[in-house]
Amino acid sequence: MKNPLRSAFGSAVLLLPLLAHSAHGAAAINDATFSGTFTAGSPESLTGVATLVSITTSEGTFNSLIGAVSSNAGGQRIYQGADPALDSATVLGLTASDGLLNLTSATTNFQFGTTFTTDTRFFILDATSVGGGFGDTATIVLIDAGGVAVGTYTFGLTAGSFGTNIANIPSANRESNTPISLETSGTWFSLADFTGTGDFSTATGLRFTNAAGLDPTVIGTYTVPEPGSLLLAGLSTSAFLMRRRREN
């Protein structure tokens, strides 16, 4: 549906959705589920190739996840099964048992193939050696499909925003080195956490800078239901129950 305010006032109104949703700062992912080769537990143990199925945050549990694509991600590959050969392949999609130790490119672009809204949430799974602490820092920039920065929007990710262990990778193969045992933590954030100005409706990806310590296994997005959708779902459920009571 066409936004009449945007038609009347141009791009200046694009700041309003970001302001309407208060920023919370990045927060921890509390739990995750997987498919593929893993041992169930709390946390799960990814003993082979495993795919991320859902994550749980303070806003709920979400399973309609979209994983990123990168053309220039670089670092030391970690993987279960066959060596992906390309660094960027270890952070492709939702495969949680592969990743990179220390992003080495000065800037690393991740694309999602879709534009974002104020209901979009971004998340990162980050692997660290057992007992090495959780999370890392990075500066994150909104980019468009051509890899160009969108306005001046940036977000400063801190290590403190990551939670504790949600998945073990007990014996990951390590590029040109001995195997390593890893723990995985996660964080999520939203458009409202970015500061800056510009037409964020053109954004389709994220650029990571100052991220040499980041060890990503999955970078992705999901969408939270709009309050109106939740209300309609609640009304539909109530109507169904009332009809059942009348029929009984």
N, C-alpha and C positions, 0 to 999 in steps of 0.2 A: 504494500500500500504506500502511495506517495506521501511523504511527510510535508504538510502544508507549510510548516514553519521553515523547513529547509528551503522550500521553493521561494518563500518570501524574503528570507534573510541570508541565503547563501550558506557558505561553509562555517560562518561564525557560530551557528547553532550547534555544530558538531561537538562543541565542548560540553554541552548540557548533559548528554547521557553519562559522560564520565563523572561529572559532578553529582549526578542524581544517585549514583551508587557509591556509597562511602568506601574509601580505601581501607582495607584491613591489614595491609602488609602481607608478605608471603607467610604461609602457615604450613604446618606439618601435614603430610599424608599419614593417616593413622593405621591403614591396613591396605592390603592388596591381594587379589586372587589371580591365579595363573592357569593356563592350559599347557599341555605338552608334557615334558619329562620333568617332574618335580616330586618331592616328598612332602606330603601335607604336614602341617604343624603350625606353630606360632612362634617364630615366623616360618614360612615355607622354605624349603631347601631346593634350589634350582640345580638339579643334578645333570641336566641335559638341556637341549634346546627348549625354551619355555617362552610363552607369549603372555603378555599382560592382558588380563580380561577385565578387571575392575579395580577401582581405587576408592577408598573411603576417606572423606575429609569431614570437617565440622559441619559441612552443608549436606552431607548424606553420602550414599554409595552410588557410583556412576560407572556404567559399563559401555556406553557409546563413545569409545575413545578413538581419537585420530592420532596416529603417529607421524612423526616428521620425516622429511626427506632433506638430505644435505648433499651438496656437490663439492664442498671443500672442507668437511670436518677432518681433522688430523689429530693423531695422538698414538699412544701405544695400544694396539688392539688386545682386548681380552675376549674370549669366546668359549662356548661349549660346542663340541662337535667339530665340523670342518672350519678351517680358517676362512673368514669371509674375503680375504685378500685385499679388499679396499677398506681403508679406514672408515670412509663414510657409510659403508654397508653395515658396520656394527651398531650404528644408531639409526637404522632404517626401520620405520614402522614401529611395531609394538613388541619386538623381540627383546625380552628383558634379560636374557642370559648372555648377550653380547654387549660390548661397550668399548669405551675409550678411557684409558688412564691419562689424564692431563691433556686437555685441548691445547694443541700447540700452535694452531694458526692464529694470527693476530686478530682476525675477525672470522667468525664461523656463522654461516647463514643456515637457518632451518626454515623450510617451507611446509605449509599444511594444505595448500590447494583450495583454500576457502577463505572468505573474508570473516572478520570477527565482529561480534556485537558485545554489548555490556553483559550479556549472559555467558560469554565465553570464559572459560577458565583454562589456564596454562598449567602444566605440571612437568616436573623433572624427577626422574629416578637417578640417583647418584651412588656409585659404588666406591667403597673405601676398604682398605685392608682391615682385617679383624683387629679390633682394639685401637684403630687409628683415628677414631672420632668420626663424626658425621657432618656432611655438608661442606660446601665450598662457596666462594664468592664469585660474582660476575656482574658486569654491566650489560643490560639487555635493552636492545633498541627495536622498535617496530619497523618493519620493512615491507615494501610492496613486492609484487610478483617478479619485478625486475631486479630485486635486491637493493633498491634505493631506500634510504631512510625516509620514514613518513614523518614529516614535520620535525619536531624536536623531542618526540616522546622517548623517554628512557626510564629504566627501572633498575635500582641497585639491589641485587640479590645478596643476602648475607648467609653465612654458614648457620647462624642461629635459627633460621627459618626451617631447616630440615628437621625431621623427626628422628626417631631411633630406628633400629633394624626392622624392616618389613620383609626381607628376603635374603637368605644366605646363598652365596654361590661358592660351594665348598672347595672346588678345585678347578678354577678357570684356567684354560690355556692362556699363556701370555706371550705376545709376539717377541721372538728372539730372546726368550728368557725362560726361567723355570715357572711352573704353575703357581698360582696364588689363590689364597682363600679370601673371600670378600664378603662384606655386609652391604646391604642396600637400604638407603633411606630416601625419603621423598619430600617434595614441597610443592605447593600450588599457589597461584596468584591470579589476578584478574586485570583487565584493562584499567580499572579504577586505581590501580597501584602505580601506573605510569604517570610521570609528570611531564608537562610540555604542552605544546599546541600543534595543531595541524588537522588535516582531514583523515582521521583514523579509519574511515570507511574503506580506504584503499589498502589497508594493511592485510597481508596474507602470511606473514612470517615473522621470525625473530632473529636478530643478529646478536651474538654473544661476543663481547670484548672483555679484556681484563679477566679472562676465565681460564688461565693456565692451570689452576688447581682443580677445575671442575672435571669430574669423572662420570660422564653421562652414559646410562644404558638405554633410557627411553626419554624422549622429549615429546610431549603431546598436548592435545587439547581435548576438552569436552564441554558440554553446554548444560547449564543448570536450567530447570524449568522456570518459566516466567510465573510470577505469583498468580496471574490470571489463569494459567493452565492448571496450576495446582487447585485453584478454587473450582474450576469447572470439573476437574476430576473428583473433587470432594462432593460437589453437588450431584454428579452422576451416580456416585456410590450411594449417597443418601437416598436419591430417588429410587434406586434399585432395591434398597432394603425396605423402604416404605411400601413398594409395590409387592414385595415378597410377603410382608406382614399382612397386607390386605387380602392377598390370595390365600393365606393360611387361616 
